[in-house]
Amino acid sequence: MRIANLRVLFVDHSKVFRSVWERMVLHAGHEPLIATDGLSGLEILQNQAIDFICVSLSLPDIDGIRFTRQVRTLPRSREIPIVLLTSAQDNATRKRAFEAGVTDICPKTGIEDLFYRASRMAVHDNQVLSGRVLYVEDSKTVTKVMTRLLEGMGLEVDHYVSAAEAFNHFDVQRHDLVISDILVEGDMSGIALVGELRKQHPDKIRTPILAMSGMDDAIRRVELFRLGINDFITKPVIFEEAASRIRNLIVQKQLFDQVQQQRIQLYEMAMTDPLTGLYNRNSLAEFASKISSAANRHDMDLSVIVIDLDHFKEVNDSHGHLVGDQVLASVGASLLSACRQEDFAVRFGGEEMLLILPHCSLNDAADRAEQLRERIARLKPAGIPISASLGVAAKPPGRAIELQQLIRIADQAVYEAKASGRNQVVVHDTGPKADTDKRCSSAA
Ligand SMILES: Nc1nc2c(ncn2[C@@H]2O[C@H](COP(=O)(O)OP(=O)(O)OP(=O)(O)O)[C@@H](O)[C@H]2O)c(=O)[nH]1
């Protein structure tokens, strides 16, 4: 969340402290207004719009508490945070200060912390957010007030009178906040809505829920929090309170989304080979056992194709490493475009790549390998004719086999394809007639 430029009034009689404060406020990109005593501070307030006030307890004329009391009598001054600067620990003074309308009390020495707090507290409710709210309310009057508040905050509102209708239109990707009245008309109550939303999407932070009710019943509130709401507002709604609660929930949710997004990006970076765009070898360890166990448990088809470029060292030697990289990237893109949704394409080693094909029989994998061989031979990346040797292996029906073992068998088939002259496909059948059933296809 960006903190907007603030106009900060600082009232203190110490020259040194005033100049330190002024520099800090300027440094943070805000506007300092300085007063040496309480009365000149009040004069500034009468003539200028101020977002935040810091006032010392002891001033040459009126003290900080009297100053605060007078500020609070000025029109529209209720929302301005006032921090009283004092190291006084006695409870009587502190109590008097809060009764006068002070927002917080800080020692003068904690200026850095104070300034951070100043920025946080003066975040104005009129700072525009962006986001979408699913709003459930059956009272026309409350709906009008709340919609005006939400739209004024920059939020888009999907309003429903019934909880069931709202539930049907809830979209975890689109909605940044759910606000629901607890007693709404129709078969589904607001409480049931909270329960259903949390049942379907248990991650509480993902879409926060703010419950509203005219019944300020502590036991009901506890039940709602247990059910999964993130916050609660009692009706009639106090505008500033509602705006601050809504703002907190939305900002927190959007920050969480950002962190999640970054986590996914980091994960993808860690799992992807940057040159070819294929999964890298590390990622294989992540999903190999899941793929094997799913295939073995349900006895489904599972095939692998190992693809090894022929004489790739010569490409590097004759055209340079960068052109070699270009060739690898082009082959990687070609493999990816040949993949179905359920396939995994992995860069296995330098110029060795691997396709894992769930729900694909040995015969189909052999056909796809031959198509790939032809495709690679036609590719001519950077104008260079290339070819590949391919090995195919598949899980025999009715028999359990680990993916790593299939890869070893397909690797062996590649070795044989190389030995037989390269640019060809060797298929290893691991079925009952394994030793006798080895098929080859080639360009020749
Ligand atoms: N440009 C480039 N070359 C790489 C990369 N990774 C591995 N290589 C090269 O790939 C070549 C592989 O050579 P070899 O293992 O001898 O295989 P080959 O020349 O393809 O010969 P055969 O496999 O027997 O047909 C080596 O020269 C490696 O330096 C890479 O990321 N970029």
The ligand as a Tripos MOL2 file, in Angstrom:
@<TRIPOS>MOLECULE
LIG
   32    34     1     0     0
SMALL
NO_CHARGES

@<TRIPOS>ATOM
      1 N1         25.2800  -25.0120  -26.6720 N.pl3     1 LIG1
      2 C1         25.1170  -25.8410  -25.6480 C.ar      1 LIG1
      3 N2         25.7190  -27.0300  -25.6410 N.ar      1 LIG1
      4 C2         25.5360  -27.8800  -24.6350 C.ar      1 LIG1
      5 C3         24.6890  -27.5720  -23.5570 C.ar      1 LIG1
      6 N3         24.6690  -28.6160  -22.6840 N.ar      1 LIG1
      7 C4         25.4920  -29.5650  -23.2240 C.ar      1 LIG1
      8 N4         26.0050  -29.1240  -24.4000 N.ar      1 LIG1
      9 C5         26.9180  -29.7730  -25.2980 C.3       1 LIG1
     10 O1         26.3330  -30.9290  -25.8660 O.3       1 LIG1
     11 C6         27.4000  -31.7280  -26.3570 C.3       1 LIG1
     12 C7         27.0700  -33.1780  -26.1370 C.3       1 LIG1
     13 O2         28.0830  -33.9200  -26.7210 O.3       1 LIG1
     14 P1         28.1640  -35.4700  -26.7020 P.3       1 LIG1
     15 O3         27.6770  -35.9860  -25.3800 O.co2     1 LIG1
     16 O4         29.5210  -35.8470  -27.1360 O.co2     1 LIG1
     17 O5         27.0770  -35.9220  -27.7300 O.3       1 LIG1
     18 P2         26.8880  -35.6000  -29.2650 P.3       1 LIG1
     19 O6         27.9390  -34.7380  -29.8310 O.co2     1 LIG1
     20 O7         25.4890  -35.1270  -29.4370 O.co2     1 LIG1
     21 O8         27.0160  -37.0380  -29.9090 O.3       1 LIG1
     22 P3         25.9690  -38.2260  -29.8880 P.3       1 LIG1
     23 O9         25.0400  -38.0010  -28.7560 O.co2     1 LIG1
     24 O10        26.7910  -39.4440  -29.6980 O.co2     1 LIG1
     25 O11        25.2810  -38.1780  -31.1970 O.co2     1 LIG1
     26 C8         28.6690  -31.2980  -25.6050 C.3       1 LIG1
     27 O12        29.5240  -30.6410  -26.5180 O.3       1 LIG1
     28 C9         28.1530  -30.2910  -24.6000 C.3       1 LIG1
     29 O13        29.0730  -29.2350  -24.3730 O.3       1 LIG1
     30 C10        24.0450  -26.2930  -23.5720 C.ar      1 LIG1
     31 O14        23.2900  -25.9330  -22.6610 O.2       1 LIG1
     32 N5         24.2760  -25.4730  -24.6250 N.ar      1 LIG1
@<TRIPOS>BOND
     1     1     2 1
     2     2     3 ar
     3     2    32 ar
     4     3     4 ar
     5     4     5 ar
     6     4     8 ar
     7     5     6 ar
     8     5    30 ar
     9     6     7 ar
    10     7     8 ar
    11     8     9 1
    12     9    10 1
    13     9    28 1
    14    10    11 1
    15    11    12 1
    16    11    26 1
    17    12    13 1
    18    13    14 1
    19    14    15 2
    20    14    16 1
    21    14    17 1
    22    17    18 1
    23    18    19 2
    24    18    20 1
    25    18    21 1
    26    21    22 1
    27    22    23 2
    28    22    24 1
    29    22    25 1
    30    26    27 1
    31    26    28 1
    32    28    29 1
    33    30    31 2
    34    30    32 ar
@<TRIPOS>SUBSTRUCTURE
     1 LIG1         1 GROUP 0 **** ****
